[in-house]
Amino acid sequence: MTTGTRAESRPAKAKSPKVRAPASNGFARSARGPSEKTPRAPKLVRESARAGARGAYRDAILAAAERVFARAGFYETRMADVAREAGVGVGTLYNYFESKEVIFSDLLAMRHRELRAVVDGAASAEDPVERLRQIVGAVLAMLGEKGELLAVFMERGAIGECDFERLMGAKHARDYEEFLGLLEN
């Protein structure tokens, strides 16, 4: 018969390491000891990194949406299709865009800015005929690359210039009018 108590027969528990919460003074506690402090990244750096990551997600979602719109058309595209193509959850998608209409409008605005940059560069010729030739060439080149987007714009009911405001909003309509001003000058 054993004379030991129950407590004596149990193995000793290993001590778990203590986990420290971050200090509230702007420094992270170091694993080296309480007296050594490691400075945290400045708030501006963290916010800049966060904004950069948010912008990258947003751009990836817009690129995925453009592929889905080109493949399925505007009316057959669902937010879940865009999320799947972008590799994000539907909830994440809604953190960036409230609807597919907003995605499409932002996508058109992004492509318009790209076109505007190309046209601004092409519109540098002094001779009006040469300037027009360069502008038309730049527009046709972009249509060759992004023609599916124009087809989806037309699917939404765009017939002419008056539809820019209806489908994209007043700001984008003003941008388009400025673009037309390049052709007039």
C-alpha positions as CSV (number, residue, x, y, z in Angstrom):
1,M,0.0,0.0,0.0
2,T,1.2,3.5,-0.8
3,T,1.4,6.0,1.8
4,G,1.7,9.1,-0.5
5,T,-1.1,11.5,-0.8
6,R,-3.0,12.1,-4.0
7,A,-1.2,15.5,-4.6
8,E,2.2,13.9,-4.4
9,S,1.4,11.5,-7.2
10,R,0.4,14.2,-9.8
11,P,3.1,15.5,-12.1
12,A,4.0,19.2,-11.5
13,K,2.4,21.6,-13.9
14,A,4.7,23.6,-16.3
15,K,4.5,27.3,-15.8
16,S,3.0,29.1,-18.8
17,P,4.8,32.2,-20.0
18,K,3.0,35.4,-19.1
19,V,1.6,37.4,-22.0
20,R,1.9,41.1,-21.6
21,A,-0.5,43.6,-23.1
22,P,1.0,46.5,-25.0
23,A,1.9,49.5,-23.0
24,S,-0.3,52.5,-23.3
25,N,2.6,54.9,-23.5
26,G,3.4,54.5,-27.2
27,F,6.0,51.8,-26.6
28,A,5.7,48.1,-27.0
29,R,7.1,46.1,-24.1
30,S,10.1,44.2,-25.1
31,A,10.6,40.4,-24.5
32,R,14.0,41.3,-23.2
33,G,12.7,42.8,-20.1
34,P,10.5,45.5,-18.6
35,S,13.2,48.2,-18.7
36,E,13.9,47.9,-22.4
37,K,11.3,49.4,-24.6
38,T,10.9,49.2,-28.4
39,P,9.3,52.2,-30.0
40,R,6.1,51.5,-32.0
41,A,5.8,52.7,-35.6
42,P,4.6,56.3,-35.7
43,K,0.9,56.7,-36.2
44,L,1.3,58.4,-39.6
45,V,3.3,55.4,-40.9
46,R,0.7,53.0,-39.7
47,E,-2.1,55.0,-41.2
48,S,-0.2,55.4,-44.5
49,A,0.4,51.6,-44.7
50,R,-3.3,51.0,-43.9
51,A,-4.4,53.4,-46.6
52,G,-2.0,51.8,-49.1
53,A,-3.4,48.3,-48.3
54,R,-7.0,49.7,-48.6
55,G,-6.1,51.2,-52.0
56,A,-4.6,47.9,-53.2
57,Y,-7.7,46.0,-52.2
58,R,-9.9,48.6,-53.8
59,D,-7.9,48.4,-57.1
60,A,-8.0,44.6,-57.0
61,I,-11.8,44.6,-56.5
62,L,-12.2,47.0,-59.4
63,A,-10.0,44.9,-61.7
64,A,-12.0,41.8,-60.7
65,A,-15.3,43.6,-61.3
66,E,-14.2,44.7,-64.7
67,R,-13.5,41.1,-65.7
68,V,-16.9,39.9,-64.3
69,F,-18.8,42.8,-66.0
70,A,-17.0,41.9,-69.3
71,R,-17.9,38.3,-69.0
72,A,-21.4,38.4,-67.6
73,G,-22.7,41.9,-68.4
74,F,-23.9,44.4,-65.8
75,Y,-27.4,43.0,-65.1
76,E,-26.2,39.4,-64.7
77,T,-23.3,40.3,-62.4
78,R,-23.9,39.9,-58.7
79,M,-21.8,41.2,-55.8
80,A,-21.0,37.6,-54.9
81,D,-19.5,37.1,-58.4
82,V,-17.3,40.1,-57.9
83,A,-16.2,39.0,-54.5
84,R,-15.4,35.5,-55.7
85,E,-13.3,36.9,-58.6
86,A,-11.5,39.3,-56.3
87,G,-10.8,36.5,-53.7
88,V,-12.6,38.4,-50.9
89,G,-15.7,37.8,-48.9
90,V,-18.9,39.5,-49.8
91,G,-18.8,41.4,-46.5
92,T,-15.3,42.7,-47.3
93,L,-16.6,43.8,-50.7
94,Y,-19.4,45.8,-49.0
95,N,-16.8,47.5,-46.8
96,Y,-15.4,49.0,-50.0
97,F,-18.5,49.5,-52.2
98,E,-22.1,49.7,-51.3
99,S,-23.5,48.3,-54.6
100,K,-22.5,47.1,-58.0
101,E,-23.7,50.4,-59.4
102,V,-21.1,52.2,-57.3
103,I,-18.4,49.7,-58.4
104,F,-19.3,50.3,-62.1
105,S,-19.3,54.1,-61.7
106,D,-15.9,54.0,-59.9
107,L,-14.6,51.7,-62.6
108,L,-15.7,54.0,-65.3
109,A,-14.2,57.0,-63.5
110,M,-10.9,55.2,-63.2
111,R,-10.8,54.3,-66.9
112,H,-11.8,57.9,-67.7
113,R,-8.9,59.2,-65.8
114,E,-6.6,56.8,-67.6
115,L,-8.0,57.9,-70.9
116,R,-7.7,61.5,-70.0
117,A,-4.0,61.1,-69.2
118,V,-3.4,59.4,-72.5
119,V,-5.3,62.1,-74.4
120,D,-3.6,64.9,-72.6
121,G,-0.3,63.5,-73.7
122,A,-1.5,62.9,-77.2
123,A,-3.0,66.4,-77.5
124,S,0.4,68.1,-77.5
125,A,0.7,68.8,-81.2
126,E,0.4,72.4,-82.4
127,D,-1.3,71.5,-85.7
128,P,-5.0,70.9,-85.0
129,V,-5.3,68.1,-87.5
130,E,-2.3,66.3,-86.0
131,R,-3.7,66.8,-82.5
132,L,-7.0,65.3,-83.5
133,R,-5.2,62.4,-85.2
134,Q,-3.3,61.7,-82.0
135,I,-6.4,62.0,-79.8
136,V,-8.4,59.7,-81.9
137,G,-5.5,57.2,-82.1
138,A,-5.2,57.2,-78.3
139,V,-9.0,56.8,-77.8
140,L,-9.2,53.9,-80.4
141,A,-6.2,52.2,-78.7
142,M,-7.9,52.3,-75.3
143,L,-11.2,51.1,-76.8
144,G,-9.2,48.2,-78.3
145,E,-8.0,47.3,-74.8
146,K,-11.1,48.1,-72.8
147,G,-14.0,47.8,-75.3
148,E,-15.9,45.4,-73.1
149,L,-16.4,48.2,-70.6
150,L,-18.0,50.4,-73.3
151,A,-20.3,47.5,-74.2
152,V,-21.4,47.2,-70.6
153,F,-21.9,51.0,-70.4
154,M,-24.2,50.7,-73.5
155,E,-26.0,47.7,-71.9
156,R,-26.9,50.0,-69.0
157,G,-28.7,52.2,-71.5
158,A,-26.0,54.7,-72.6
159,I,-26.9,56.1,-75.9
160,G,-25.1,59.4,-76.0
161,E,-23.3,62.0,-74.0
162,C,-26.4,63.0,-72.1
163,D,-26.3,59.6,-70.3
164,F,-23.0,60.2,-68.5
165,E,-24.7,62.2,-65.8
166,R,-27.6,59.7,-65.5
167,L,-25.3,56.7,-65.2
168,M,-22.3,58.1,-63.5
169,G,-23.3,61.2,-61.7
170,A,-22.7,65.0,-62.1
171,K,-19.0,65.0,-61.3
172,H,-18.2,62.4,-64.0
173,A,-20.4,64.3,-66.5
174,R,-18.3,67.5,-65.8
175,D,-15.1,65.5,-66.4
176,Y,-16.5,64.3,-69.7
177,E,-17.3,67.8,-70.7
178,E,-13.8,68.9,-69.9
179,F,-12.6,66.0,-72.1
180,L,-14.7,67.2,-75.0
181,G,-13.1,70.6,-74.5
182,L,-9.8,69.1,-75.5
183,L,-11.3,68.2,-78.8
184,E,-12.6,71.7,-79.4
185,N,-9.3,73.5,-78.7
